């Protein structure tokens, strides 16, 4: 199993332990780029897709609602491949 596959497996556990740098790796794999970072908010964009903004506040981790949004992106991208 590759490092990326392990990362995706960890991501699917929807753990609050996942870090923003891991989210960056996942989204960049699917063609998203970090368009802006304002304070604790990271906005990722991909041409033709709705941007996703993820707030990261201290040690509380990334909320499950945002992880669910990213999961939907992954599933949509995997369906189109």
C-alpha positions in Angstrom: 0.0 0.0 0.0 1.4 3.4 -1.0 1.7 6.4 1.3 -1.1 8.1 -0.6 -3.4 5.0 -0.2 -2.6 5.0 3.5 -3.5 8.7 3.7 -6.8 8.1 1.9 -7.6 5.2 4.3 -6.8 7.4 7.3 -8.9 10.2 5.8 -11.9 7.9 5.3 -11.9 7.2 9.1 -13.0 10.9 9.3 -10.7 11.4 12.2 -10.1 14.8 13.6 -6.4 14.0 13.7 -6.0 14.7 10.0 -3.9 17.8 9.4 -4.2 20.5 6.8 -1.0 19.5 5.1 -2.6 16.1 4.5 -5.7 17.7 3.2 -3.5 19.7 0.8 -1.9 16.5 -0.5 -5.3 14.9 -1.1 -6.9 17.8 -2.8 -3.8 18.5 -5.0 -3.9 14.9 -6.1 -7.4 15.6 -7.5 -6.3 18.9 -9.2 -7.2 21.4 -6.5 -4.8 24.2 -5.7 -4.5 26.3 -2.6 -5.9 29.6 -3.9 -5.8 31.6 -0.7 -5.0 31.5 3.0 -6.6 34.2 5.1 -5.9 33.7 8.8 -7.0 30.2 9.7 -9.1 29.7 6.5 -7.7 27.7 3.5 -9.5 28.0 0.2 -8.9 25.4 -2.5 -10.0 25.8 -6.1 -10.2 23.7 -9.3 -11.3 25.1 -12.6 -15.0 24.3 -13.2 -15.6 23.2 -9.6 -17.0 25.0 -6.5 -14.2 26.2 -4.3 -13.9 24.7 -0.8 -12.9 26.7 2.2 -11.6 24.8 5.3 -11.2 26.6 8.6 -8.4 25.2 10.8 -8.7 26.5 14.4 -5.8 25.5 16.7 -5.8 22.0 18.1 -9.5 21.2 17.6 -8.8 19.7 14.2 -10.9 19.9 11.1 -14.6 19.5 11.6 -16.2 16.4 10.3 -18.5 18.5 8.0 -15.5 19.7 6.0 -14.1 16.2 5.9 -17.4 15.0 4.5 -17.2 17.7 1.8 -13.7 16.5 0.8 -14.9 12.9 0.8 -17.7 13.9 -1.7 -15.0 15.5 -3.9 -12.9 12.3 -3.8 -15.8 10.1 -4.6 -16.9 12.4 -7.5 -13.4 12.4 -8.9 -13.0 8.7 -8.6 -16.3 8.1 -10.4 -15.1 10.2 -13.4 -11.9 8.3 -13.8 
